[in-house]
């Protein structure tokens, strides 16, 4: 979401390198670039003016710390202001009320409310260990009710039954009573939307709010709508007692202006970011300080560590570590398992995006990271092998390679490339197993080197 803004900001900082101190002239030049970067990212003009004024006030007259350059001082100031602009800290959901805690989801049609409701139910079940009941009050779009039932089945969450011929407010009341009887911790109410803000929709959501008295009233908004997202959020905030915002589709071609503007304009915190359409991944708590760090190219190691603990099978990782420590072979089945773990974490791009300095990678390398087809081809090739071939790749001769290529829809050349690169990995892991410091070496590798063909992710 912030790729373009991040690149522009980092370019503006380069001009300050080599300066003895921050002066009015070099600060003015840097702020001109920052202003243009923010405006191009579709940040609201009043927000840009306030941001620039705050940075200018703090930057002018600041003495350069002995161990720092002016550029680093300026980056620190911009980082602090970006964090302040987006809310300073993560605002958690209020789950301390008497159960069932009611979370009401509001927003326009197409913003992703139904999918986000299911994502939130899964997040609450897995992260907070809550028993969740879902209900749809969208009587105008029967497909929304059917979609929620289907999503609930996929994630193993209970869905209160509702029909298009029922009254939305009565559905919500009945669901709340069912949540009380069923001793549910949380009730998530998915409401109807419209293509634009209108009086009928607002009146219905207000009636639902009065009927179920939600602890959390979350506004779900599509980040792709840019400044319209801010204006819509303001309209909803005027009519409803919003407690927070969820930005969806942040992995799309959004320029980031909504995330940087919406807190300042509405005063309401962004609580979650939605990524992708898949329910089982793609809902992340929003941490302003971490996002500011990522925008400025400083990475987000804390989120990466949390992601590893949540997504990686730690028992499997421990078995792999023990296998390497004992010097036993790393085979293609192990490699396939690692590919699946990587895919589960959002792919190589998602991981490297959280590492410092990834913005300095060449454009062609960044494009290569975004392409997930090579990894899927690798998995297809491995899946086309027999268990014996995966455990003993050395037996894969010419005829077997032709069969594997035909079965995976690839070429013999691609099969040869995989086997050659896998052989290199085997040798590397054998050395790691002997040395005892292998994992540290692997984690310490420069990500740019991984992209040069040493490990077959391209």
C-alpha positions in Angstrom: 0.0 0.0 0.0 2.8 2.4 0.8 5.4 1.4 -1.8 5.3 4.6 -3.8 5.2 6.8 -0.8 8.0 4.9 0.8 10.2 5.3 -2.3 9.5 9.0 -2.6 10.2 9.7 1.1 13.5 7.8 1.1 14.6 9.7 -2.0 13.9 13.0 -0.2 16.1 12.0 2.7 19.1 11.3 0.5 19.5 15.1 -0.2 20.3 15.7 3.5 23.3 13.3 3.4 26.6 15.0 3.9 25.1 18.1 5.5 26.7 19.4 8.7 23.4 20.4 10.3 19.7 20.8 9.7 19.2 24.3 8.3 16.2 26.3 7.1 17.3 25.8 3.5 17.9 22.0 3.5 14.8 21.4 5.7 12.7 23.4 3.2 14.0 21.4 0.3 13.4 18.1 2.0 9.9 19.1 3.1 9.0 20.1 -0.4 9.7 16.5 -1.5 7.8 15.1 1.5 4.8 17.3 0.8 4.7 16.1 -2.9 5.1 12.5 -1.7 2.1 12.8 0.7 -0.1 14.6 -1.9 0.7 11.9 -4.5 -0.3 9.3 -1.9 -3.7 10.9 -1.8 -3.3 12.2 1.8 -5.9 14.9 2.6 -4.6 18.5 2.1 -5.4 19.7 5.7 -3.5 16.6 7.0 -0.5 17.3 4.8 -0.3 21.0 5.9 -0.4 20.1 9.6 2.2 17.3 9.1 4.6 19.6 7.3 4.2 22.3 9.9 4.9 19.9 12.7 8.0 18.5 11.1 9.3 21.9 10.2 8.9 23.2 13.7 10.8 20.2 15.2 13.5 20.0 12.5 14.7 23.7 12.5 17.4 24.4 15.0 17.9 20.8 15.9 21.6 20.1 16.5 23.0 17.1 14.9 23.8 14.4 17.4 27.4 13.4 17.3 26.8 9.9 16.1 24.0 10.8 13.6 23.8 12.6 10.3 21.2 15.3 9.6 19.4 12.8 7.4 19.0 10.4 10.3 17.7 13.2 12.6 15.2 14.2 9.9 14.0 10.6 9.4 13.5 10.3 13.2 11.4 13.5 13.2 9.3 12.3 10.2 9.0 8.8 11.8 7.6 10.3 15.0 5.2 12.5 13.2 3.9 9.7 11.0 3.3 7.6 14.1 1.4 10.5 15.7 -0.6 11.0 12.6 -1.7 7.4 12.5 -2.6 7.2 16.2 0.7 6.6 18.2 -0.3 3.2 19.4 -2.5 0.1 18.7 -6.1 0.5 19.9 -7.2 -3.0 20.9 -10.7 -4.2 20.7 -12.6 -3.7 23.9 -13.5 -7.3 25.0 -13.8 -6.5 28.7 -17.6 -5.9 28.7 -20.1 -8.4 30.0 -20.4 -11.2 27.4 -21.6 -11.5 24.8 -19.5 -8.5 23.6 -21.3 -7.1 20.5 -19.3 -6.0 17.5 -21.3 -4.2 14.8 -19.8 -3.9 11.4 -20.9 -0.9 9.3 -19.8 0.4 5.9 -20.7 0.8 2.2 -21.6 -2.1 -0.1 -18.5 -3.7 -1.6 -16.2 -2.6 1.2 -15.7 -6.2 2.4 -17.8 -6.2 5.5 -18.9 -9.9 5.2 -15.5 -11.3 4.6 -14.0 -9.0 7.3 -16.6 -10.2 9.7 -15.5 -13.8 9.2 -11.8 -12.8 9.3 -12.5 -11.1 12.7 -14.3 -14.1 14.0 -11.4 -16.3 13.1 -8.9 -13.8 14.6 -10.9 -13.7 17.9 -11.1 -17.5 18.1 -7.4 -18.1 17.4 -5.7 -15.1 19.0 -8.1 -14.3 21.9 -9.6 -17.8 22.4 -13.2 -16.4 22.2 -16.3 -18.3 21.3 -17.9 -16.2 18.5 -21.4 -16.1 16.9 -21.8 -14.4 13.5 -25.1 -13.0 12.1 -26.0 -11.2 8.9 -28.8 -8.5 8.9 -28.4 -7.7 5.2 -31.9 -8.6 4.1 -31.4 -6.7 0.8 -28.7 -9.0 -0.5 -29.5 -12.7 0.2 -26.1 -13.6 -1.3 -24.5 -11.8 1.7 -26.4 -14.1 4.1 -25.4 -17.2 2.1 -21.8 -16.0 1.9 -21.6 -15.6 5.7 -22.9 -19.1 6.2 -20.3 -20.4 3.8 -17.5 -18.5 5.4 -18.6 -19.6 8.9 -18.5 -23.2 7.7 -15.0 -22.7 6.3 -13.6 -21.3 9.5 -15.6 -23.4 11.9 -17.6 -20.5 13.4 -21.3 -20.6 14.3 -23.6 -18.4 12.2 -27.1 -17.5 13.5 -29.7 -18.3 10.8 -31.4 -15.3 9.1 -33.7 -14.9 6.1 -34.4 -12.0 3.6 -38.0 -11.7 4.7 -37.1 -10.9 8.3 -36.7 -7.5 9.9 -33.0 -6.6 10.4 -33.5 -5.3 13.9 -35.4 -8.3 15.0 -32.7 -10.6 13.5 -30.1 -8.8 15.6 -32.2 -9.0 18.8 -32.8 -12.7 18.2 -29.1 -13.3 17.6 -28.1 -11.5 20.8 -30.5 -13.6 22.8 -29.1 -16.8 21.1 -25.6 -15.6 22.0 -26.6 -15.2 25.6 -28.2 -18.6 25.8 -25.3 -20.3 24.0 -22.8 -18.6 26.3 -20.9 -17.0 23.4 -18.1 -14.5 24.2 -18.7 -12.3 21.1 -21.5 -11.6 18.7 -20.4 -10.1 15.3 -23.3 -8.3 13.5 -22.8 -7.9 9.7 -25.0 -5.1 8.5 -26.3 -4.1 5.1 -24.5 -1.5 2.9 -25.3 0.8 0.0 -23.3 2.0 -2.9 -23.2 5.4 -1.3 -24.2 7.0 2.0 -28.0 7.5 2.3 -30.6 8.3 5.0 -32.2 4.8 4.9 -29.0 3.0 5.5 -28.0 5.3 8.3 -31.4 5.0 10.0 -31.2 1.2 9.9 -27.7 1.0 11.3 -28.7 3.5 14.0 -31.7 1.3 14.9 -29.5 -1.8 15.0 -27.1 0.1 17.3 -29.9 1.1 19.7 -31.2 -2.5 19.7 -28.0 -4.4 20.5 -25.9 -1.7 22.1 -22.5 -2.8 20.6 -19.4 -2.4 22.6 -17.4 -2.0 19.3 -19.0 -0.3 16.3 -16.4 -0.7 13.5 -16.5 1.1 10.2 -15.2 -1.1 7.4 -13.8 0.8 4.4 -12.0 -0.1 1.2 -8.5 1.5 1.2 -8.7 1.5 -2.7 -11.2 4.4 -2.6 -8.6 6.9 -1.5 -10.0 10.2 -0.3 -13.6 9.0 -0.7 -12.8 6.6 2.2 -12.0 9.5 4.5 -15.2 11.4 3.5 -17.4 8.3 3.9 -15.8 7.6 7.3 -16.5 11.2 8.4 -20.2 10.8 7.4 -20.5 7.5 9.3 -18.8 9.0 12.3 -21.2 11.9 12.4 -24.2 9.6 12.4 -22.9 6.7 14.5 -20.8 6.3 17.7 -17.9 4.6 15.8 -15.2 3.1 18.0 -12.7 2.2 15.3 -12.0 1.5 11.6 -10.9 -1.5 9.6 -9.1 -0.7 6.3 -9.6 -3.5 3.7 -7.9 -4.4 0.5 -4.7 -2.8 1.6 -2.7 -5.2 -0.6 -4.2 -3.6 -3.7 -3.2 -0.5 -5.6 -4.0 1.8 -2.8 -1.7 4.8 -2.3 -2.0 4.9 1.5 -3.7 8.3 1.8 -6.7 6.9 3.6 -4.6 5.2 6.3 -2.6 8.5 6.9 -5.7 10.7 6.8 -8.5 8.9 8.4 -7.4 9.0 12.0 -6.7 12.7 11.8 -10.0 13.6 10.1 -12.3 11.4 12.2 -10.4 11.0 15.4 -11.2 7.3 15.4 -8.4 4.7 15.5 -7.6 2.2 12.7 -7.8 -1.1 14.5 -7.1 -3.6 11.7 -5.8 -3.8 8.2 -7.4 -6.3 5.8 -5.2 -8.1 3.2 -6.5 -10.3 0.4 -9.7 -12.2 0.0 -8.7 -15.4 1.8 -10.4 -15.6 5.2 -7.7 -17.7 6.9 -5.1 -15.0 6.6 -5.1 -11.3 6.0 -6.3 -9.5 9.1 -3.6 -7.7 10.9 -3.8 -5.4 14.0 -2.7 -1.9 13.0 0.3 -0.6 14.8 1.1 3.0 13.8 4.7 2.9 15.0 5.4 -0.3 13.0 3.7 1.1 9.9 5.7 4.3 10.1 8.9 2.3 10.3 7.9 0.3 7.2 7.0 3.4 5.3 10.5 4.8 6.0 12.2 1.6 4.9 13.3 0.6 8.4 11.4 -2.7 8.4 9.1 -4.2 11.0 11.0 -7.0 12.7 8.5 -7.2 15.7 5.6 -8.0 13.3 7.7 -10.5 11.5 8.6 -12.3 14.7 4.9 -12.3 15.7 3.9 -13.6 12.3 6.4 -16.5 12.6 5.0 -17.5 16.0 1.5 -17.4 14.7 1.9 -19.0 11.2 4.9 -21.3 11.4 4.5 -24.9 12.7 7.1 -24.6 15.5 7.1 -28.4 16.1 7.9 -29.0 12.5 10.6 -26.3 12.6 12.1 -28.0 15.7 12.1 -31.3 13.9 13.8 -29.7 10.9 16.4 -28.1 13.2 17.1 -31.4 14.9 17.4 -33.2 11.5 20.0 -30.7 10.3 21.9 -30.8 13.6 22.3 -34.6 13.3 23.4 -34.2 9.7 20.6 -36.1 8.2 19.5 -35.3 4.6 17.3 -32.4 3.7 15.1 -33.9 1.0 12.5 -32.5 -1.4 9.6 -33.3 0.9 11.3 -31.0 3.5 11.7 -28.4 0.8 8.0 -28.6 -0.2 7.0 -28.2 3.5 9.1 -25.0 3.7 7.5 -23.7 0.5 4.1 -24.2 2.1 5.2 -22.5 5.3 6.4 -19.6 3.3 3.1 -19.4 1.4 1.2 -19.5 4.6 3.1 -16.4 5.8 2.2 -14.5 2.7 5.1 -15.4 0.5 8.7 -14.2 0.3 7.5 -10.6 -0.5 5.5 -10.4 2.7 8.5 -11.5 4.8 11.2 -9.4 3.1 8.8 -6.4 3.2 9.3 -6.4 7.0 13.1 -6.4 6.8 15.1 -3.2 6.9 16.5 -1.9 3.6 14.3 -3.8 1.3 13.3 -0.6 -0.4 16.8 -0.4 -1.8 16.4 -3.5 -3.8 16.5 -2.9 -7.6 13.0 -2.6 -9.2 13.4 -5.8 -11.1 14.1 -7.7 -7.9 11.1 -6.3 -6.2 8.9 -7.3 -9.2 10.3 -10.8 -9.0 9.3 -11.0 -5.3 5.7 -10.1 -6.2 5.4 -12.9 -8.7 4.2 -16.1 -6.9 4.1 -18.3 -10.0 7.7 -19.6 -9.7 7.0 -20.9 -6.2 3.8 -22.6 -7.4 5.7 -24.2 -10.3 8.3 -25.5 -7.9 5.6 -27.1 -5.7 3.9 -28.5 -8.8 7.2 -30.1 -9.9 7.8 -31.7 -6.4 4.2 -32.9 -6.2 4.6 -34.7 -9.6 7.4 -36.8 -8.1 6.9 -40.2 -6.4 7.6 -40.3 -2.6 10.8 -42.3 -3.4 12.0 -39.6 -5.8 11.3 -36.8 -3.3 13.3 -38.6 -0.6 16.1 -39.7 -3.1 16.4 -37.0 -5.8 19.6 -38.7 -7.1 17.5 -41.4 -8.8 15.7 -38.9 -11.0 17.3 -39.5 -14.4 16.3 -38.4 -17.9 13.1 -40.5 -18.4 11.9 -39.6 -14.9 12.6 -35.9 -15.5 10.5 -36.0 -18.7 7.6 -37.6 -16.8 7.8 -35.1 -14.0 7.8 -32.2 -16.4 4.8 -33.5 -18.2 2.9 -34.2 -14.9 3.6 -30.7 -13.6 3.0 -28.7 -16.8 6.6 -27.5 -16.8 9.7 -28.1 -18.9 12.6 -30.5 -18.4 14.8 -27.5 -18.2 12.8 -26.2 -15.2 13.0 -29.7 -13.5 16.8 -29.7 -14.1 17.1 -26.2 -12.6 15.2 -27.2 -9.5 17.3 -30.3 -8.9 20.5 -28.4 -9.4 19.6 -25.6 -7.0 18.2 -28.2 -4.5 21.6 -30.0 -4.7 23.3 -26.7 -3.7 20.8 -26.2 -0.8 21.5 -29.8 0.4 25.3 -29.0 0.5 24.6 -25.8 2.4 22.4 -27.5 5.0 24.9 -30.3 5.5 27.6 -27.7 6.4 25.1 -25.9 8.7 24.3 -29.1 10.5 28.0 -29.7 11.2 28.8 -26.2 12.3 25.9 -25.7 14.8 25.6 -22.1 13.8 23.8 -22.7 10.5 20.5 -21.2 11.4 22.2 -18.0 12.5 24.1 -17.9 9.2 20.9 -18.4 7.2 19.0 -15.7 9.0 21.9 -13.4 8.7 22.1 -13.7 5.0 21.6 -10.5 2.9 18.1 -10.9 1.4 19.5 -9.5 -1.9 21.8 -12.5 -2.2 18.8 -14.8 -1.9 17.5 -13.2 -5.1 20.5 -13.9 -7.1 19.8 -17.6 -7.7 21.4 -19.2 -4.7 17.9 -20.4 -3.4 15.3 -21.3 -6.1 12.7 -18.7 -5.4 12.9 -17.2 -8.9 
